[in-house]
Every structure is written in C-alpha cells, then in structure tokens.
Amino acid sequence: MNISDAQKAIYEEYYERDSERGIDGTFRWFVEEIGELAKAIRGEGDLEEEIADVFAWLLSIANLLGIDVERAFMKKYGFIFGGEKNE
C-alpha cells in the first residue's frame, strides 16, 4: 500500500458520507480524532489505532478538497527522497 492507494480506498468507502457531512463536519470529526490521539499519547488509548484514525480522516478531508495527498507530500517533502527542496 502507498498513500495514493490508501486515499483511493478511503474515497471509495467514505466519500459519499463525507460529502453529505461536508467539509466542516468532516473537519470536526478530524479534530475529535486528534483529541483522541492526544489522550493516547498521554497513555489513555491505543496509539496505533488513533494514528490510523487521524490519517484516515486527513485523507477524507483531502478527498473532499480534491487534494492528492501523495502528490502534495512529494511537492513539499520530495527533497527527502533526493528531489529539490521547495520553500
């Protein structure tokens, strides 16, 4: 699996519901998951599960906004893989 595969799978599974909820509602769910991640960091939850949830909701937001996360990541951080650094 790569980021694009994950984003496509999230799109296929959740895009219809995310669209009905809209960007504001989807973003609120994302923020809630960040809160759960914060609790897990403090030892009050499963870190792996919460990281996965935050990632999935981030992909949902990107899908609603029409952003290819892998492309955006490479544009910003491609230098890590030998590309040029973008400021």
N, C-alpha and C positions, 0 to 999 in steps of 0.2 A: 504494500500500500504506500502511496505517496500523498502529499497534501491534496493534489487535484482529485485523486480517487476518493479521498475522504469527503471533500467538498461536494463532489457529484453524488455520493451516497446520501449525504445529509439533505441535499436538494431533493433527490428522488423520494426520500422518506418523509420530509417535513415541510417542503416549500409551500404546499397548499395551506397547511395550518398556520405557518409563519406569515403568509400573505394575508390571511384573514385577521390575524392578530395585529399585523402592521409592524413597522419599524419601531415605534415607540413601545409597544407591548413586548416585542421580542427583545428589545434592549433592556427592559425592566427584568425580564427573566434572566438575561445575561448577568446583570448586576446582582441579582439574587444568588446566582451560581458563584460569582466572585466572593460574595459574603460567605457562602458555604466553604469555599476554598480557604478563605481566611481562618475559619474555625478549624478546618483540617490541619492547617499549618500550626495552629496552637495545640494540636493533639486531640481535637474533638471531632474527628471524622476520618474518612478514607482518602488520603491524598491522591492516589491514582485515579479514583473514581471522580473526584472533584476536578482534577486537571482535565480529565476526559470531558466532563460536562462543560467546563468553561470553553474548551476547544470547540466542541460541537455547537455551542451557542454562538461563538465567534463566527464559525462557518455559516450558520444560519443568517446572521446579520450581513455577512459579506454577500451571500446569495441574494438577499433582498435588495442590496445596494448595487448588484451587478459587478462585484469586485472578485477577480480571480486571485485568491489568497497566495497561491504559489508564485504567480507572476509578480504580485506586489512585494512579496518577501524577497524574491530574487532581485527585483529592481532596487530595493533598499539595502539588502544584505548580500547580494551576489559576490561582493568582494571577498567574502569568507571562502568562497569556492574558486577564487582566482580571477574574478571579474574586477572591474573598476569600481572604486568607492564613489557612491553618489552622496553628495552632501544635502 
